[in-house]
Amino acid sequence: MGVSALVNIGTIVSGDIHEPLCRGNTLIVVDGKIAAVGGEELLKEYGPTQVFDVHGATVTPGLIDSHVHPVLGDFTPRQKTLDYLDSSLHGGVTTMISAGEPHTPGRPRDPAGTKALAILAHKSFKNFRPGGMKIHGGAVILEKGLTEKDFAEMAAEGVWLVGEVGLGSVKTPQEAVPMVAWAKKYGMKVAVHSGGTSIPGSSAMTAAMVMSIGPTVVSHTNGGPTALAPAEIDALIEQTSLPLEIVQCGNLKAADYIARRLQERNQLDRIIIGNDSPSGSGIIPLGILRTITQLAALSGIEPARAVAMATGNTAAVYGLPTSLIAPGREADLVVMDAPIGSVGQDALGAMAAGDLPGIAMVMIDGEVRVWVSRNTPPPVRQVKVST
Ligand SMILES: [Zn+2]
């Protein structure tokens, strides 16, 4: 693939919540990975064969949607929609993490079928990458009857995610705790539903239940779509150090509450952002951008830190080698800018004003996958490539 460079970058958003901006205006990509970030002197050092002039626009890491409910392929039976994954790529999402595949038609509930579905979805999405997206599918849903041997077998086949606990027939902490322990023993990351019931068949999950289950991450702490009461959210904030997910298809007021409370406590590294779609709320290809913008415009979060909540924070929680602008990371990058007509002067200014930024380019593993987005409004500044 060789060496390429992004030059004339106005702002580089790192994805690191503690240091959300990088110094410099030049980014070097070698063989699909970020090699260096800095000034123009890097061009001499690396001699890129392909140069992307971004004309002062902003570069951010590729966004991660921490909460998707796929099935197989780029189709969802939940809203009978094709190409929704590809549509999210046009919203800057380069990585998606399954929170379970509950919409699979005729989803089996027995241990053998449950296990088979997780393995199939995991392996299918390893091979199937719409637009190059990294979709981590095959999040096993906890059903009664699963044994330690089942978790060992799934892990050996590559399954590393447990979908939201509460979606399946395992609904109480007593039933979930031994399975969560097996899952963690075999290296899996565990999500748990929180708040009210989302669809008939899933269950309300209180803060105390979440705490006794002991997941890796609390799914949609702002509701999926019905939020926990503020006192319950406080309990999760104060009595645990768990990552707390905020989703687009949740409760707006609760999202604001969580962001403000964690900002007061200097714990913004605990927030990750997901869509929780496809769901009853629909499919929102710009959902991650919308949530970032909502937090920046209405909840007093510095825009670059809001971006970190959907990039570096999530990568850290899930141990993914992407979505942080630093040497060695996979070159999943988004070039964005203020949209035409915005009062914002650049991407971050647009977010602060409540406008969705316009996407000028999306790169995955150093390869351009989207030029000007078909879903965002058009960006003021565009990218020119020379070879
Ligand atoms: Zn849920």
Boltz pocket constraint, residues with backbone or C-beta under 6 A from the ligand:
constraints:
  - pocket:
      binder: B
      contacts: [[A, 164], [A, 193], [A, 194], [A, 198], [A, 219], [A, 220], [A, 224]]
      max_distance: 6.0
